[in-house]
Amino acid sequence: MAKRAVLSLRSGTKPVHPIQIVVLDRGYVYIGRVRRDSNFVHISGARNLRRWGTTKGLGELVHGPLANTVLDPAGTVHAPLRALISLIDVEQDAWKSICV
């Protein structure tokens, strides 16, 4: 089971949102720091997962990118909640240097 990030709520610090894989409709897959509101999912430090590089599916990326994984910088992505298919928790330490 992947370790979930805890939001930091100490005074004077910005909340740290968990890194998750985000599957959207029409085949879009991103990884980044995710937060949701009533209408949108917001992905900061987003990377588009252009090529998973896996042999057993997207879940293999929970432990970090693989040698054949191709990631493209995507900035901050705002997608309507109706486009959200699933969120996959990942090991935070394995992705934190990539999803800044």
C-alpha positions in Angstrom: 0.0 0.0 0.0 1.4 3.4 -1.0 2.2 5.9 1.8 -0.2 8.9 1.7 1.1 12.4 2.1 -0.3 14.4 5.0 -1.2 18.0 4.4 1.0 20.4 6.3 -1.2 22.9 8.2 1.4 24.5 10.4 1.2 28.3 10.4 3.4 30.0 7.9 3.7 27.0 5.6 1.9 26.3 2.4 -0.1 23.0 2.4 1.7 20.2 0.7 -0.7 18.3 -1.5 -0.2 14.6 -2.2 1.4 13.4 -5.4 -1.0 11.1 -7.3 -1.4 9.6 -10.7 -4.5 11.2 -12.3 -6.4 9.4 -15.0 -8.7 11.6 -17.1 -11.1 10.8 -19.9 -9.9 10.8 -23.5 -6.7 9.0 -22.4 -4.9 11.7 -20.5 -2.8 10.6 -17.6 -0.8 13.0 -15.4 1.2 12.8 -12.2 1.6 15.7 -9.8 0.4 17.3 -6.6 -3.3 17.0 -6.5 -6.0 19.0 -4.9 -9.7 19.1 -5.6 -12.5 21.6 -5.1 -16.2 21.4 -5.9 -15.7 21.7 -9.7 -12.1 20.9 -10.6 -9.1 18.7 -10.0 -5.9 20.8 -9.9 -2.6 19.2 -10.6 0.5 21.3 -9.9 4.0 20.3 -10.9 2.2 18.1 -13.4 3.9 15.7 -15.8 2.0 14.1 -18.6 2.7 10.3 -18.6 3.2 10.0 -22.4 4.7 6.5 -22.2 4.1 4.4 -19.0 7.0 2.0 -19.8 5.3 -0.8 -17.9 4.6 -4.4 -18.7 1.8 -4.9 -16.0 -0.1 -1.7 -16.2 -0.2 1.7 -14.6 0.0 0.4 -11.1 3.7 -0.4 -11.6 4.4 3.4 -11.4 3.3 3.5 -7.8 6.9 2.9 -6.8 8.4 5.5 -9.1 9.1 5.9 -12.8 10.6 3.0 -14.7 13.5 3.1 -17.2 11.1 3.3 -20.2 8.7 5.8 -18.6 8.4 9.1 -20.6 7.2 12.2 -18.8 6.5 15.6 -20.3 6.3 18.8 -18.3 2.7 20.1 -18.2 2.8 22.9 -15.6 -0.4 23.2 -13.7 -3.4 21.3 -15.1 -7.0 22.2 -14.2 -9.5 19.5 -15.3 -13.2 19.4 -14.6 -14.2 16.8 -12.1 -16.5 15.2 -14.7 -13.3 14.3 -16.6 -11.8 12.5 -13.6 -11.7 8.7 -14.0 -9.4 7.7 -11.1 -6.7 8.8 -8.7 -3.8 6.4 -7.8 -1.8 7.0 -4.6 1.9 6.7 -5.1 5.0 6.5 -2.9 5.7 10.1 -2.2 9.5 9.8 -1.9 9.8 8.0 -5.2 8.2 10.9 -7.1 8.9 14.1 -5.1 12.0 15.1 -7.1 10.0 14.8 -10.3 6.8 16.5 -9.2 8.2 19.7 -7.8 
